[in-house]
Amino acid sequence: MIASSLLKNLQYQKDKPAISVLLETGSTKEIRIAMRGGHTMKEHQTPFPIVVEIFEGAVDFGVKGKLYPLKKGDIVALEASVPHDLNAKEDSIVRLTLSKSDTVQRVKKVVE
């Protein structure tokens, strides 16, 4: 068994989203993205499908230029190569499920 917490050691950064690996399984990487209200993740694409869960807060989730307001408890899945972006409307905790083949460094580059 592997265990982690979305709330343990939670730290927000002042100027950009804080990205941390919660755990890795045989097929996925579970990532926490802590975003202050106003933080953004510029438009990007992933090489593999992803799942995004809004654990806390609210974000505008842009997909191919269309905005989808997501709030606590909402979950969306995207196929690979779909352009998307995030804009935190308030302090938010986002859980991102990546393929084991994807890299956390790629996600961190989106907020640089």
ABEGO torsion letter per residue (X at the ends): XBBBBAABGBBBBAABBBBBBABBBAABBBBBBBBBBGBBBBBBBBABBBBBBBABEBBBBBBGGBBBBBBBGBBBBBBBGBBBBBBBABBBBBBBBBBAABBAAAAAAAAX
